[in-house]
Amino acid sequence: MQHGPLRRRRRDFHLKTPEELEKMRVAGRLAAEVLDFIAPYVKPGVTTETLDRLCHEYIVEEQKAIPAPLNYRGFPKSICTSVNHQVCHGIPGNKRLKNGDIINIDITVIKDGWHGDTSKMFFVGEPSMKAKRLVNVAQEALYRGIREVRPGVDLGQIGHVIQKYVESQGYSVVREFCGHGIGREFHEEPQVLHYGKPDTGVILEPGMTFTIEPMVNAGKRQVKLLPDGWTVVTKDRSLSAQWEHTLAVTEDGVAVLTLRDEEDFPRILRSE
């Protein structure tokens, strides 16, 4: 997950046509709707496996779409559920959520061959002030990254803004995992790092689509992979939080393809 030392134009990145972007808007909207659907079920006592089953049924039966994670490179479930010190790619199972937990639910749907990818943090019952602050900082880190997206900006600038903000709040940014291009494929070029230096990496152009999804740890940035081959956790067992949106570079800025009803787009774009 390295990027070059110089700003560079795209090479093999597929710039989406207006017609293709419209299909991605549909897929993105469906992914956002799954997060809205599952919200009332995220409460103490529910298992992550139940959340997975409910999301699967909603995607397949109600949306007539496909849950992209299921069987992707062997992943066994339809959503990812990462609880507390789990950073990403948590596999739903018989773990019951308890009061005070935080959980990231990561949704990717395929509709008419196009992907929409998004994730959101949920509080289970009443969170601690420590957990609430971490989750809020992680969300603001995503929003600050989104504010940088427009033609002519390089990916290094986006990573730099995210890293600078997170570290200014006393937290750390995971470096082993990053955002990614998206479209007909789940993961496309370019890689979107959540750390870096301005004036490096790919320069954005209208029609590019990718995710920004910073993983923010309350402790140190180091992570490790559990024996299940998927679940990533913080090495120091500190809490971790992540938010994700699928974005499109437009002629004059950015479109958030996975925007939820609860979100205020002008607020996202407004500097603090």
N, C-alpha and C positions, 0 to 999 in steps of 0.2 A: 504494500500500500504506500508506495513512494510516489512523489510527483517531482517533475523536473524543476531545475533551478530558475528557469526563465518562463516568462509569459509565452504562451503558445496558442495558436489557433487550433480549432478542432481538426481532427484527422478523420476518424471513421465514425463520428457521431451522427446519428440520423436526425436531421431537423424535421420535426413533424409539420405536416401540412395543416391548414385550418380544419380540414375534414378529419384528420387523425386526432388533432387536439380536441375536437368535439367528442370523439369516442373516448378519449382519456378523461374528459370532464365527466362523462357518464360513469365510468368506472370509479373515478375518484369520489364522486357523490355517493355511490353505493357503499364504498368503504367507510366513508364518514357516517353514513346512516347505520351501519352495523355497530359502531361505537355508541351512537345514540340509543340504539335498541337494547344493547346489553347493560347500559348504565344502571337501571333499576335492580338488576340481579346481582350487582357487585356489593355484597354485604356479608357481615360475619356469618360463618357457618357454611357458606356455599363452597363447593370444591371447584378448582380450576377446570377439572374435567367437565363439570356441568356447564360452566361458561363456554367451553369449547363446543359442546354438543348444541347448546342453544344458538351459538353463532353459526355453526355449520348448517343447522336446519334453516335458519333465517336466510343465509346466503343462497342455499340451493333451492329451497322451496318458495320463498317469498321473492327473492331477487332474480331467480333463474340465472344465477351466476356460479362461478367456480371459486372455491377457497384456494388461493394459490399456494399456501404453504404445504397443504396436504400432499405427501409423497414427494415434495420437492427435495431432491438429493437425499431422500430417505426420511425426511421429517415426518413424524407419525400423526400429527394433528393438524387441525384447520386454522388455528390461531396460535400465537405465542403469548404466554402469560409469565411475566417476570416479576417476582415478588420480593420486596425489601432489598436484600443485598444481591439479588439476581440482576445482572446488567441487561441481558438480552437473550432471546431464543429459548426462554423457559418453556418446557414441555408441559402442557396441561396434564394433571393427574389427580390423585385422590387427596391432595393437600387441601385442607379446609382453611379458608381465610379467617383471620381473627381480627377483633377490634384493634385499630391502630396500624394495621398493615397498609403499605402502599403497593400498588400493582400497576404494571404497564401491560396494556392489552394492545397487541400489534395485529392489525388486520390488513390483508391484501386480497383483493378480489380480481377475478378476470371476467370481463364482460365483452363479448364479441371480439375476443382475442387481445384485448388491451387491459393493462394492469392499473390498479389504483392502490396505493400503499400509504398507510397512516397508522399512527399509534397515539395513545393518550394515557396519562397517569390517572388513576382513580384512588381515592381515599376509602379505606374500609372502616366504616364507623367514624370515630373521632381521631384524627391524626395528632401526633405530637407537634409542637411548634417547630422542632428540628426537621421533621419530615416535611411539614408544610412549606417551610422556607426552601428546602432543597428542590421540591417539586416546582415551586414558583420560579426559582432561578433557572431551572432546566427549560421551562417553557419560555421564559424571557430570552434565553440563549437562542432558542429556535427562532423566535420572532426577530431578534437582532440579525441573525443570519439571513432571514427572508428579506429584511429591509435592504440588504446589499445587492439583491438579485436584480440585474438589469443589463442590457447589452453593453459590452465594453468592460465590464468588471471581471476580474479574474477570480478563480476559485480560491487562490491563496488569501485574497482579501476576506472572503466569507469565513474561512477557517480562522483567520487572525482575529476577526471581530468576536467570534464565538469564544475562542480561547481566552482572549483578553478579559472579556466580561466575566466568564466563569471563574477564572483565577482571581479576579478582583473581589469576588464574593467569598473567597476562601475555599473553593471547591476545585476539583480536578476534572479534566476531560479525558475520556477513554480514547486511546489512539489506535487500538487494534481493529476497530470496526468503524465504518464510515457510511455516509450516504452514497447514493449510486444513481446512475442513469436508469431510466425506466420507460417502458413503452410496450411493444409486443413481447419483449422479454422482461422477466422479473428483475434481473440485474444486467444493466448495460453500462457502457462507458458514458461519462467519466466517473471516476471515484471522487467523492466529495468529502474531503477531510474536514474535521471539526477543529483543527488547529493549523497553524502555518504562518506564512509571511506574505504580506502584500506584494504584488508584482511578480507572482509565481503562479504556475498552473495554467489551466485552460481558460481562455477568454470566452465569456458568455455571448451567445448569439440568439436572436429570436428563433423560436421553434425547438430549443433544447428543453428537455424535460428530465427532472431528477428529483431525488429526495434530499432533504436536510433532516438529520435525526440525531442530534447530539446526545451522547450518554454522559451524564454528569454524576460523579461520585462525591459523597460527603467526605471521604478520606482520600487516600492516595489513588492514583490513576491505574495502578497495576491490576490486572484481572487474570483469572485462570478458567480453563475449560473443565467442566465436570466429566466424570467417566461416561455419561450418557452420550457424549460426543456433540452435544448441542448447547446445553445450558452454560452460560458464562456468568461468573460471579466475581465480586470484588475480592481481591486477595486478603485484604484486612477486614473483610466482612462488614464494611461500612455500607450505609444505604446508597442506592443508586436510583437515578430517575432519568427518563427519556421521553421526548415528544417527537413526533415525526409528521411531516407533510410532504405530499407530492406537489411539485411546482413546475410551472412552465414560464420560460423567458418570453416576454412579449416585446413588441416594438418599443414600448415606452416604460417597461418595468417588469412586473411579475404578476402571475395569476396563481392563486392557491387552489389547486384542483380538488383538494380534500377538505376544504373549509367546512366546519360544522356550524349549525345554526346558532350555537351559543357564542360563537366567536365574532368579534367585531373587526372586520377587515381594515377599516381606517385606523383602528387602535393598533393593529399589528404593524402597520406601516408608519405609525407616528413615533418619532424619537422621544425618548424619555427626557 
